[in-house]
Each structure stands twice: as structure tokens, then as C-alpha cells.
């Protein structure tokens, strides 16, 4: 069983080997994470070329070579050449570069779950690489269940948590309060806390001290 983590990629070097549509999707995900992306492939699809022309990525229209991973934090192999994929995986292991080979979990040091993103909320589904199609189906269900409003909800709950910490609440009390508001679906209670209760308690606390 794998150990799920969120990688902080902002400002880090990421190399994508492959220039097709799958590679282009991986590039977009890396850009969303604010990585510095380089793409290497003999042929580059229109999406990759457009990103390079916009100076959002660096693209090299040539075959992969081992030195291309030098200085990389992560690499993604998105080619249909099994021998090349195995070679990239081996090179990455030798250079301590995290590697994902698309649809080949045995060659990976990390896999990428199916995700639903709503602002700062990320919901991930993984099947240990056994059935990406099922992960995709479940992701579609989650997309329908958790709409765009959850982006705002994360912001509101984050602000509420910040105020609770300022009031000296412990983790258990914070969790129970937010869980109660969420389960009740009571947006009014959350607004009340943010606009009146927290400030009132804070003022009372300041007076009593």
C-alpha cells in the first residue's frame, strides 16, 4: 500500500518526457502546482508547443538523454516506448529523481491519483495503479457531489479555524464545532461565528484579562 502525500513543487524543476496529449495534461497539472517544467520529445503536440511559445514551459523537440534529468525534482515519462520508459525509470532511480511512468506503476516511485479540485480542497482517489478507470469513475461521482461552492467553504472554514486558534480553542473543540456546522449544513451558524461570536469572545477574553 502506498503512502499518499502532497508534493510542494513550486519553483522546483519537473521534466516531462513525451510530447503527446497525455504529456500535455501532465504538464498542465505541473504548471498548476507552479513547477518549472521542461518537456522533451521528438514530436510535440500543439498544446505543448503553445505553452512553449507562451514561455510557460521549456520544450526540446529531440529524443531523451540521461542528462535531461540532472537537477530535476520530479520526472514524468509519458511515452509509448516501453524500453524508453524503463530506461527513464532506471535513470531517475540512479539520480534520486522522483519518477512517474504513466500507467506503469511498477516503474514508478510515485503515482498520481484521480483528483477533484475545488480551490484549496483536493479530493483524491487511488487504486494502487490496479484500475485507473475505476478511479476516474469515482472522481466523476465526486465532481458531481462536491461542487464549486466547496472552494468558498474551505476559505470560510479556514478563517473560522484561524479565529478559534486565536481564542485558544484546542484541536478537538475546533473539529467538533466545524463538524457540527458542516453536518447541519448551517451556513448561517458559520457566518454568525465569523461575524459575531468569535469577535465577542475575543473581546470578552481581552476584558477579563
ZADO-1210 file (C-alpha; in nm, 4 decimals, padded with zeros to 6 digits):
<atoms>
<atom x="00.0000" y="00.0000" z="00.0000" code="UNK" pos="1"/>
<atom x="00.1301" y="00.3433" z="-00.0920" code="UNK" pos="2"/>
<atom x="00.1624" y="00.6464" z="00.1337" code="UNK" pos="3"/>
<atom x="-00.0275" y="00.9407" z="-00.0113" code="UNK" pos="4"/>
<atom x="00.1441" y="01.2792" z="00.0040" code="UNK" pos="5"/>
<atom x="00.1072" y="01.6244" z="-00.1471" code="UNK" pos="6"/>
<atom x="00.4287" y="01.7345" z="-00.3173" code="UNK" pos="7"/>
<atom x="00.5274" y="02.1005" z="-00.2907" code="UNK" pos="8"/>
<atom x="00.6513" y="02.1690" z="-00.6434" code="UNK" pos="9"/>
<atom x="00.6504" y="02.5470" z="-00.6585" code="UNK" pos="10"/>
<atom x="00.9765" y="02.6617" z="-00.8127" code="UNK" pos="11"/>
<atom x="01.1081" y="02.3051" z="-00.8493" code="UNK" pos="12"/>
<atom x="01.2270" y="02.1506" z="-01.1732" code="UNK" pos="13"/>
<atom x="00.9960" y="01.8963" z="-01.3359" code="UNK" pos="14"/>
<atom x="01.0814" y="01.7087" z="-01.6552" code="UNK" pos="15"/>
<atom x="00.8181" y="01.5501" z="-01.8780" code="UNK" pos="16"/>
<atom x="00.9394" y="01.3032" z="-02.1387" code="UNK" pos="17"/>
<atom x="00.6790" y="01.2703" z="-02.4112" code="UNK" pos="18"/>
<atom x="00.5038" y="01.5211" z="-02.6309" code="UNK" pos="19"/>
<atom x="00.1541" y="01.3835" z="-02.6844" code="UNK" pos="20"/>
<atom x="-00.1835" y="01.4692" z="-02.5353" code="UNK" pos="21"/>
<atom x="-00.1195" y="01.2671" z="-02.2187" code="UNK" pos="22"/>
<atom x="00.2064" y="01.4536" z="-02.1651" code="UNK" pos="23"/>
<atom x="00.0265" y="01.7834" z="-02.2243" code="UNK" pos="24"/>
<atom x="-00.2223" y="01.7023" z="-01.9475" code="UNK" pos="25"/>
<atom x="00.0629" y="01.6184" z="-01.7108" code="UNK" pos="26"/>
<atom x="00.2300" y="01.9468" z="-01.7993" code="UNK" pos="27"/>
<atom x="-00.0869" y="02.1385" z="-01.7134" code="UNK" pos="28"/>
<atom x="-00.1047" y="01.9674" z="-01.3739" code="UNK" pos="29"/>
<atom x="00.2587" y="02.0541" z="-01.3029" code="UNK" pos="30"/>
<atom x="00.2029" y="02.4151" z="-01.4059" code="UNK" pos="31"/>
<atom x="-00.0954" y="02.4328" z="-01.1724" code="UNK" pos="32"/>
<atom x="00.1450" y="02.3266" z="-00.8966" code="UNK" pos="33"/>
<atom x="00.3805" y="02.6101" z="-01.0078" code="UNK" pos="34"/>
<atom x="00.6629" y="02.3787" z="-01.1089" code="UNK" pos="35"/>
<atom x="00.9293" y="02.4812" z="-01.3605" code="UNK" pos="36"/>
<atom x="00.8510" y="02.2436" z="-01.6457" code="UNK" pos="37"/>
<atom x="01.0717" y="02.1128" z="-01.9249" code="UNK" pos="38"/>
<atom x="00.9297" y="01.8848" z="-02.1944" code="UNK" pos="39"/>
<atom x="01.1448" y="01.6575" z="-02.4097" code="UNK" pos="40"/>
<atom x="01.0201" y="01.4591" z="-02.7094" code="UNK" pos="41"/>
<atom x="01.0993" y="01.4235" z="-03.0799" code="UNK" pos="42"/>
<atom x="00.7467" y="01.5352" z="-03.1643" code="UNK" pos="43"/>
<atom x="00.5436" y="01.7867" z="-02.9637" code="UNK" pos="44"/>
<atom x="00.1661" y="01.8216" z="-02.9800" code="UNK" pos="45"/>
<atom x="00.0036" y="02.1588" z="-03.0410" code="UNK" pos="46"/>
<atom x="-00.0773" y="02.2058" z="-02.6730" code="UNK" pos="47"/>
<atom x="00.2843" y="02.1659" z="-02.5671" code="UNK" pos="48"/>
<atom x="00.4076" y="02.3892" z="-02.8497" code="UNK" pos="49"/>
<atom x="00.1615" y="02.6603" z="-02.7489" code="UNK" pos="50"/>
<atom x="00.2811" y="02.6536" z="-02.3887" code="UNK" pos="51"/>
<atom x="00.6408" y="02.6805" z="-02.5045" code="UNK" pos="52"/>
<atom x="00.5568" y="02.9749" z="-02.7319" code="UNK" pos="53"/>
<atom x="00.3895" y="03.1446" z="-02.4348" code="UNK" pos="54"/>
<atom x="00.7147" y="03.0938" z="-02.2386" code="UNK" pos="55"/>
<atom x="00.5290" y="02.8959" z="-01.9732" code="UNK" pos="56"/>
<atom x="00.7495" y="02.5904" z="-02.0254" code="UNK" pos="57"/>
<atom x="01.0763" y="02.4953" z="-02.1930" code="UNK" pos="58"/>
<atom x="01.0371" y="02.2389" z="-02.4719" code="UNK" pos="59"/>
<atom x="01.3030" y="02.0443" z="-02.6617" code="UNK" pos="60"/>
<atom x="01.1977" y="01.8685" z="-02.9800" code="UNK" pos="61"/>
<atom x="01.4505" y="01.5856" z="-02.9623" code="UNK" pos="62"/>
<atom x="01.4974" y="01.2375" z="-02.8133" code="UNK" pos="63"/>
<atom x="01.5548" y="01.1915" z="-02.4411" code="UNK" pos="64"/>
<atom x="01.9033" y="01.1545" z="-02.2980" code="UNK" pos="65"/>
<atom x="02.0053" y="01.0598" z="-01.9436" code="UNK" pos="66"/>
<atom x="02.1439" y="01.4050" z="-01.8662" code="UNK" pos="67"/>
<atom x="01.7965" y="01.5538" z="-01.9130" code="UNK" pos="68"/>
<atom x="01.7085" y="01.4528" z="-01.5567" code="UNK" pos="69"/>
<atom x="02.0017" y="01.6384" z="-01.4000" code="UNK" pos="70"/>
<atom x="01.8705" y="01.8800" z="-01.1390" code="UNK" pos="71"/>
<atom x="01.5117" y="01.7597" z="-01.1664" code="UNK" pos="72"/>
<atom x="01.2985" y="01.7084" z="-00.8569" code="UNK" pos="73"/>
<atom x="01.0336" y="01.5031" z="-01.0354" code="UNK" pos="74"/>
<atom x="01.0028" y="01.3448" z="-01.3784" code="UNK" pos="75"/>
<atom x="00.7113" y="01.2036" z="-01.5715" code="UNK" pos="76"/>
<atom x="00.7523" y="00.9580" z="-01.8565" code="UNK" pos="77"/>
<atom x="00.4554" y="00.9727" z="-02.0911" code="UNK" pos="78"/>
<atom x="00.5786" y="00.7798" z="-02.3921" code="UNK" pos="79"/>
<atom x="00.4510" y="00.4683" z="-02.5714" code="UNK" pos="80"/>
<atom x="00.8009" y="00.3202" z="-02.5897" code="UNK" pos="81"/>
<atom x="00.8302" y="00.0573" z="-02.3161" code="UNK" pos="82"/>
<atom x="01.2077" y="00.0289" z="-02.3426" code="UNK" pos="83"/>
<atom x="01.2445" y="00.4036" z="-02.3150" code="UNK" pos="84"/>
<atom x="01.0077" y="00.4169" z="-02.0175" code="UNK" pos="85"/>
<atom x="01.2142" y="00.1524" z="-01.8373" code="UNK" pos="86"/>
<atom x="01.5326" y="00.3420" z="-01.9153" code="UNK" pos="87"/>
<atom x="01.3911" y="00.6687" z="-01.7820" code="UNK" pos="88"/>
<atom x="01.2767" y="00.4928" z="-01.4661" code="UNK" pos="89"/>
<atom x="01.6230" y="00.3492" z="-01.4114" code="UNK" pos="90"/>
<atom x="01.7928" y="00.6818" z="-01.4763" code="UNK" pos="91"/>
<atom x="01.5631" y="00.8552" z="-01.2297" code="UNK" pos="92"/>
<atom x="01.6311" y="00.5960" z="-00.9600" code="UNK" pos="93"/>
<atom x="02.0054" y="00.6340" z="-01.0094" code="UNK" pos="94"/>
<atom x="01.9783" y="01.0131" z="-00.9821" code="UNK" pos="95"/>
<atom x="01.7305" y="01.0187" z="-00.6895" code="UNK" pos="96"/>
<atom x="01.4623" y="01.1838" z="-00.9000" code="UNK" pos="97"/>
<atom x="01.1008" y="01.1038" z="-00.8227" code="UNK" pos="98"/>
<atom x="00.9543" y="00.9319" z="-01.1272" code="UNK" pos="99"/>
<atom x="00.6065" y="00.8590" z="-01.2569" code="UNK" pos="100"/>
<atom x="00.5717" y="00.6423" z="-01.5651" code="UNK" pos="101"/>
<atom x="00.2171" y="00.6797" z="-01.6918" code="UNK" pos="102"/>
<atom x="00.0133" y="00.3597" z="-01.6482" code="UNK" pos="103"/>
<atom x="00.3197" y="00.1640" z="-01.5351" code="UNK" pos="104"/>
<atom x="00.3112" y="00.1629" z="-01.1520" code="UNK" pos="105"/>
<atom x="00.5921" y="-00.0924" z="-01.1292" code="UNK" pos="106"/>
<atom x="00.8269" y="00.1660" z="-01.2822" code="UNK" pos="107"/>
<atom x="00.7167" y="00.4499" z="-01.0544" code="UNK" pos="108"/>
<atom x="00.8370" y="00.5935" z="-00.7277" code="UNK" pos="109"/>
<atom x="00.5119" y="00.7889" z="-00.7118" code="UNK" pos="110"/>
<atom x="00.1738" y="00.7593" z="-00.8766" code="UNK" pos="111"/>
<atom x="-00.0822" y="01.0315" z="-00.9390" code="UNK" pos="112"/>
<atom x="-00.4339" y="00.9785" z="-00.8028" code="UNK" pos="113"/>
<atom x="-00.7501" y="01.0899" z="-00.9768" code="UNK" pos="114"/>
<atom x="-00.8368" y="01.4228" z="-00.8182" code="UNK" pos="115"/>
<atom x="-01.1231" y="01.6650" z="-00.7760" code="UNK" pos="116"/>
<atom x="-01.0091" y="02.0204" z="-00.7044" code="UNK" pos="117"/>
<atom x="-01.2262" y="02.2902" z="-00.5594" code="UNK" pos="118"/>
<atom x="-00.9983" y="02.5803" z="-00.4776" code="UNK" pos="119"/>
<atom x="-00.7785" y="02.4690" z="-00.1897" code="UNK" pos="120"/>
<atom x="-00.9804" y="02.1497" z="-00.1470" code="UNK" pos="121"/>
<atom x="-00.8398" y="01.8394" z="-00.3142" code="UNK" pos="122"/>
<atom x="-01.0160" y="01.5036" z="-00.3037" code="UNK" pos="123"/>
<atom x="-00.8045" y="01.2138" z="-00.4287" code="UNK" pos="124"/>
<atom x="-00.8935" y="00.8613" z="-00.5406" code="UNK" pos="125"/>
<atom x="-00.6265" y="00.5968" z="-00.5897" code="UNK" pos="126"/>
<atom x="-00.6404" y="00.2254" z="-00.6706" code="UNK" pos="127"/>
<atom x="-00.2703" y="00.1457" z="-00.6265" code="UNK" pos="128"/>
<atom x="-00.2461" y="00.1514" z="-01.0045" code="UNK" pos="129"/>
<atom x="-00.4715" y="-00.1535" z="-01.0403" code="UNK" pos="130"/>
<atom x="-00.7646" y="00.0187" z="-01.2084" code="UNK" pos="131"/>
<atom x="-00.7258" y="00.3843" z="-01.3106" code="UNK" pos="132"/>
<atom x="-01.0590" y="00.3592" z="-01.4923" code="UNK" pos="133"/>
<atom x="-01.2415" y="00.2952" z="-01.1638" code="UNK" pos="134"/>
<atom x="-01.0600" y="00.5866" z="-01.0048" code="UNK" pos="135"/>
<atom x="-01.1825" y="00.8022" z="-01.2915" code="UNK" pos="136"/>
<atom x="-01.5412" y="00.6846" z="-01.2470" code="UNK" pos="137"/>
<atom x="-01.5326" y="00.7625" z="-00.8761" code="UNK" pos="138"/>
<atom x="-01.3781" y="01.1015" z="-00.9490" code="UNK" pos="139"/>
<atom x="-01.6739" y="01.1854" z="-01.1738" code="UNK" pos="140"/>
<atom x="-01.9112" y="01.0951" z="-00.8909" code="UNK" pos="141"/>
<atom x="-01.7180" y="01.3163" z="-00.6519" code="UNK" pos="142"/>
<atom x="-01.7199" y="01.6035" z="-00.9022" code="UNK" pos="143"/>
<atom x="-02.0989" y="01.5859" z="-00.9056" code="UNK" pos="144"/>
<atom x="-02.1186" y="01.5626" z="-00.5266" code="UNK" pos="145"/>
<atom x="-01.8730" y="01.8388" z="-00.4392" code="UNK" pos="146"/>
<atom x="-01.9452" y="02.1455" z="-00.6487" code="UNK" pos="147"/>
<atom x="-01.7689" y="02.4819" z="-00.6855" code="UNK" pos="148"/>
<atom x="-01.9252" y="02.6038" z="-00.3602" code="UNK" pos="149"/>
<atom x="-01.6762" y="02.3918" z="-00.1694" code="UNK" pos="150"/>
<atom x="-01.3987" y="02.6270" z="-00.2711" code="UNK" pos="151"/>
<atom x="-01.5662" y="02.9036" z="-00.0726" code="UNK" pos="152"/>
<atom x="-01.6418" y="02.6618" z="00.2106" code="UNK" pos="153"/>
<atom x="-01.2734" y="02.5828" z="00.2539" code="UNK" pos="154"/>
<atom x="-01.1963" y="02.9535" z="00.2783" code="UNK" pos="155"/>
<atom x="-01.4712" y="03.0121" z="00.5327" code="UNK" pos="156"/>
<atom x="-01.3742" y="02.7135" z="00.7457" code="UNK" pos="157"/>
<atom x="-01.0107" y="02.8195" z="00.7255" code="UNK" pos="158"/>
<atom x="-01.0996" y="03.1649" z="00.8548" code="UNK" pos="159"/>
<atom x="-01.3138" y="03.0149" z="01.1312" code="UNK" pos="160"/>
<atom x="-01.0308" y="02.7823" z="01.2358" code="UNK" pos="161"/>
<atom x="-00.7890" y="03.0740" z="01.2477" code="UNK" pos="162"/>
<atom x="-01.0191" y="03.2665" z="01.4824" code="UNK" pos="163"/>
<atom x="-01.0728" y="02.9588" z="01.7005" code="UNK" pos="164"/>
<atom x="-00.6982" y="02.9173" z="01.7403" code="UNK" pos="165"/>
<atom x="-00.6685" y="03.2856" z="01.8337" code="UNK" pos="166"/>
<atom x="-00.9300" y="03.2234" z="02.1026" code="UNK" pos="167"/>
<atom x="-00.7210" y="02.9406" z="02.2449" code="UNK" pos="168"/>
<atom x="-00.9521" y="02.6575" z="02.1402" code="UNK" pos="169"/>
<atom x="-00.7910" y="02.3139" z="02.1290" code="UNK" pos="170"/>
<atom x="-00.7971" y="02.0875" z="01.8229" code="UNK" pos="171"/>
<atom x="-01.0811" y="01.8682" z="01.9463" code="UNK" pos="172"/>
<atom x="-01.3118" y="02.1629" z="02.0157" code="UNK" pos="173"/>
<atom x="-01.2316" y="02.3141" z="01.6768" code="UNK" pos="174"/>
<atom x="-01.3049" y="01.9897" z="01.4980" code="UNK" pos="175"/>
<atom x="-01.6311" y="01.9254" z="01.6821" code="UNK" pos="176"/>
<atom x="-01.7566" y="02.2791" z="01.6195" code="UNK" pos="177"/>
<atom x="-01.6764" y="02.2772" z="01.2496" code="UNK" pos="178"/>
<atom x="-01.8102" y="01.9237" z="01.2087" code="UNK" pos="179"/>
<atom x="-02.1382" y="02.0255" z="01.3687" code="UNK" pos="180"/>
<atom x="-02.1751" y="02.3252" z="01.1382" code="UNK" pos="181"/>
<atom x="-02.0882" y="02.1180" z="00.8322" code="UNK" pos="182"/>
<atom x="-02.3206" y="01.8276" z="00.9126" code="UNK" pos="183"/>
<atom x="-02.6072" y="02.0602" z="00.9871" code="UNK" pos="184"/>
<atom x="-02.5486" y="02.2401" z="00.6589" code="UNK" pos="185"/>
<atom x="-02.5988" y="02.5620" z="00.8530" code="UNK" pos="186"/>
<atom x="-02.4167" y="02.8383" z="00.6680" code="UNK" pos="187"/>
<atom x="-02.5864" y="03.0903" z="00.8974" code="UNK" pos="188"/>
<atom x="-02.4165" y="02.9410" z="01.2024" code="UNK" pos="189"/>
<atom x="-02.0792" y="02.9762" z="01.0369" code="UNK" pos="190"/>
<atom x="-02.1477" y="03.3360" z="00.9375" code="UNK" pos="191"/>
<atom x="-02.2594" y="03.4094" z="01.2931" code="UNK" pos="192"/>
<atom x="-01.9397" y="03.2663" z="01.4332" code="UNK" pos="193"/>
<atom x="-01.7234" y="03.4670" z="01.1964" code="UNK" pos="194"/>
<atom x="-01.9059" y="03.7976" z="01.2343" code="UNK" pos="195"/>
<atom x="-02.0239" y="03.7982" z="01.5977" code="UNK" pos="196"/>
<atom x="-01.9396" y="03.5092" z="01.8233" code="UNK" pos="197"/>
<atom x="-01.5640" y="03.4931" z="01.7639" code="UNK" pos="198"/>
<atom x="-01.5190" y="03.8674" z="01.7952" code="UNK" pos="199"/>
<atom x="-01.7429" y="03.8740" z="02.1004" code="UNK" pos="200"/>
<atom x="-01.5492" y="03.6001" z="02.2739" code="UNK" pos="201"/>
<atom x="-01.2233" y="03.7658" z="02.1770" code="UNK" pos="202"/>
<atom x="-01.3369" y="04.0960" z="02.3248" code="UNK" pos="203"/>
<atom x="-01.4630" y="03.9266" z="02.6397" code="UNK" pos="204"/>
<atom x="-01.1359" y="03.7424" z="02.6773" code="UNK" pos="205"/>
<atom x="-00.9440" y="04.0673" z="02.6402" code="UNK" pos="206"/>
<atom x="-01.1633" y="04.2399" z="02.9035" code="UNK" pos="207"/>
<atom x="-01.1304" y="03.9619" z="03.1585" code="UNK" pos="208"/>
<atom x="-00.7528" y="03.9557" z="03.1287" code="UNK" pos="209"/>
</atoms>
